[in-house]
Amino acid sequence: MPIIDAYGHVSLPRFLSAEDFLRVMDTHDVAAAVLSTADTCPDAQELSRALVSYPDRFRVIGIPLGADAAGRRDNIRRQLDSGFSGIRLPATLIAAQPDLLEVIGDAGGCIIAVGDRGLHAAAREIAGFLDRYDRSFAIAGHFGGPTDPALLDTDAAVARLFAHPRLHVAFTRHGAMAHLPVEHWAQALLARIGWQRALWGSEWPVALWRDETYASTLDWALRLAPDAAQLAAFRYGNAQRLFFAAGAAHARKIDPDMDLMTFRKPADVWLFPPSLNVSEARHRALYHAYVAWGGEARGAYSEFFLQMAERGIRAV
């Protein structure tokens, strides 16, 4: 069965390079991936390089950063003009600056919206965006904010959003949501949206930091008992239709002066939360050492750390 990863992170130094991510994909027989980043490392240049260098393997989602509201609008336009498929938006930012949706819709772009409680903070705005721009679609990232499924009936705006035929849900950030009713919420969502509007994403390499494996994120949905056709749609068909049906991307390298890193929010890499923070530079070296050690085919990330520690103790 072919596979598309609908949510991974490429940006340096915090996440992976395009080639790092391709190696992960090839190890797991993943045909293509949709890449994004975060405000802790908004490296638009590496995202753009990934798209231009591998237009048949990658699609790219940008990030809405700028010195002010006008700057955010301009930077979104420039990312979309260079071939980015859409923009990742926090629900709170959509509520505070809904005009960003107009910039994206005018360009025919999509959004990945992230937030809590069924994206309630911006559910009305996102549904309106989908009504106005029929070339666009929206993806509710990270399960769309798991909460009590009753919200799908009691909150009119949330109910309308998840009923919209161009609203999709990405099953991502699996391990970070163990404290939430994520499985119960996912079942309720599928009863409303069906498997034809659900996507799988790894959130790699962030999932690795939680000591998850790439395969575990891929297999999480098996507990929901999809049949073969549903699983094929979830793992491949839906993302193929939304992002890759037109063939290789037509993109140009983003303008060299597009430096969103000036707006980054510096942070350590948090491994095995909440216990170990590691600088980005140190973690990049550790990640490559883990890959050279054999990666998840040999053992968990935590096992690699334990073996390194034991080796260090013996050397003292």
N, C-alpha and C positions, 0 to 999 in steps of 0.2 A: 504494500500500500504506500503510495507517495505521501510525503509529509511536507507541510509548510509551517514554519514557526512564525506566528503572527505578532510576536513581541520579544525582541532581544535588544541588548544594549551594546552599541559600538560608540566609543569616544575614548580619547586618551588624555591623561594617563589612568583615569579611574576604572574604566571598563575594558573593552577589548578593541583591538584593531580589526579592520575588515578581514584580514587574513587569519587572525586568531579565531574569529567567529566562523569563518569558512571551514577551518579544521574541525571545530566542534560539529558543525553541520554534516560534514563528510563522514565523521566517525559514526554518526547516528542515522545516516541515509536520509538526511533532510534536504529536500530539493531546493528550497528557497526560504527567505526570511524577510520579515518586516522589522526594520531597525529604528530605534529611537534612542534618547538619552535623557538626562535629568539636569536640573539646574545646578547640581553639584559638579557637573562636568559637561557643559553645553558645547561640545566640540563639533560645531557645524561643518568644519573643514573636513574632518575625518568621515563624518556621515556622507558628505558630498562625494568624497573620494571613493567611498565604498560603492555608491550608486553609479558613478561614472565608470569605475573600473570593472564592475560586475553587474551590468544592467539586466542580465537574465536571472540573477540569483537574489538580488536585493531590491526592496522598496524602502523608502526612508520617510520618517515622520519627524518634523522639526519641533521647535520649542519657542514659546512666545516671550522672549526677553528683550529688554530695551531700557533706555534711561528713563523713559516716561511712556505715557499711553501712545503718543504719536510714534515714538521709537519702536514700540512693540508692533504696531501696525505695519510700519515700514519693513522691519526685519522679517515679519511673516510673509509679506509680499515677495521679498527677495528670495526667501527659501522656496516658496512655491514656484517662482519664476525659474528657478534653477532645476526644477524637476522633482522636488519633494512632493510626496503624495498628499500630505496633510500636516496637521499640527496637533501635538499632545497638549491638552488644556486641563488644568485643575478646575473642578466645578466652581470653586470659590472665585476664581479669576473670571470665568464666564459670567457669573452673576454680577461681578464688579465692573466688567468691561465687555458687555455683550456685543459691542460693535466689532470685536475681533472676529466674531462669527460671520459678519458680512464680508470682511476681507477674504476669508477662506471660501465662503460660498461663491463670491464673485469669480474666484479663480477655479471653481469646480473641485476644490479640495475636500478632504474628509477630516474628521476630528477623532482623536482618541481622548475621551473624557474620563478623568479619574476623580474619585471622591468617595465619601461614605454614604450610608443609608440610601441606596438606590439613586445616587446622584441628585438627591432632593434639592440641594442648593441651587441647581441650574436645570432641573428637569423641564420646566416650562420653556426656558430659552432654547434648549437643545431641540425640543420637539418643534418649536417654531422655526428654527433654522432648517430642519428637515422638510417642513412644509413649504418653505419659500424656495429652497434650492434643490431641485429634483436631480441635479447631477452629483450631489453630495450624499454621503452617508456618515453615520456616526458609530463608533465602537465604544461601549462602556468597558473600560479597562478594569482589571483586578476584580472580576466577577460583578462589576457594577456597584460595588459597595455593599457586601453582604450584611443583612440585617434581618429582623423578623419579617417573614414573607407576607404577613398581614398588611404591611405597608403597600404592597402592590394592589390592594383593594381599598385601603383607607385614605391614601394620598392620591388625589385625582391627577395631579401633575405627573407623579411617578408612574401611575397606571397608564396614562396617555403616552408617556415616553416609551415605556417598554412594549406597548402595543404597536408602536410605529413600525411599519415594515422595513424601514431603512435604518433601524437601530439594531446593532449587533452587540453581542457580549463576548468579551475575551476572558477565558478562564486562565488567569495569571496570578502570580504572587501567592501560590498555593500554601507554602509552609508558613508564611507570615500571618495567615488568617486562621490558624488552628484554634484560636480563642473565640472565634466568631461562628455563628451557625451556618458556615459556608456550604456544607453539603445539603442541608435542608433548604437553604436559599437557592442553590443551584437547581435542585429538583423543581422548586416552584417556578423558577425562571423558565426552565425547559418546558414546563406545562403550558407556558404562555408563548414563548418565542419559537419553540421547536429546535431541533438540532441544525436546521438550515440557517439559523442566525447565531450560532455559537462557534467560537474559534478557540484554538489552543495556542498559547504562547508560553515560552519557557521563563521569561524574565532573566535570562542568562547574561552575565555571570552572577547576578545578585542572588539567585537561588543557591548557587554554590556557596556563597558566604554563609548561608543558613545551614550548610552541610547537607543540602539536598543533592540529588543527582539529576542530570538532564532527563534521564529515562523516567524518573519518578514524577516529574511534572507532566510528561507526555502521557503517562499511564493513569494519572489521578482520576480521569473521567470514567475509567472502566468500572468504578464502583457504582456509577449511575446506570449501568447495564445498557449501553447503546447497542443496537444491532449493527450488522456489518455496514449497511448503507449509511446509517447515522454516524458511525465512527469515521467513515470515509469523508463525509461532509465536514465533520468537526476538525479532522486532522489535516484536510487538504482542500476539498472542493469549495468550501465557502471562501477561504482566503484566496484561492486561485481565481474565483469569480470576481472578487472585489478588487484585487491588486494586480494580478498577473495575466488576466485573460487577453489583454491587448498585445502580449508579447514583451520583448525587451523594453526597458524604460528608455525614453528619450530625455536625456539630461545633459546639462553642461556643468562644468566645475563652478561651484559657487564663487562669488566675487572674493578675491583674496582679502579685502578689507572687512569682510563679514566676520567679526571676531566677537562671538557671544561669550567667550571665556572671560571677558572683562566684567561680566555680570554674574559670574559663578558664585555659588555659596560654598566655600571650601569646607571639606569634611573628611575625616579619616574614613578608611574602609572598615566597616564593622563586621568582624568575623564571629560566627557562633554566638549571636547576640544573646544577652547583653554583655558578654564577658571580655571581648578582646578587640581593641581598636588598633589598626595598623595604618601607617602612612600609605598614600597611594603608590609612591615610588617603591617602597618596600614590598607592598602587596603584588605589584606587577612582577617583580623578580620571583616571589613565592609562587605565583600562578604558573609561570613558565617552568619552574622547578617541578611543580606538581604534574604538569603535562609530560615533562621528560621522565618523571617517575613512573608514569603509566596511566595517570588520570583515573577516572571512575571505573575503568575496566580492571584496575588493580585494587582500588579501595576508595573509601570515602575521604573527603578533604581532611576531616578530623584525624583519620588514621594516618595520613601522610604527616600531619603535624606531630602526632605522637611518636612516629618513627624517627622524625628529625630530632625531636627532643631527646629520645633515648640515645640516639647517636651522639648528640652533644654531651650528654651526661657521661657516656663512656669515654669521651675524649678528654674530659676534665681530669 
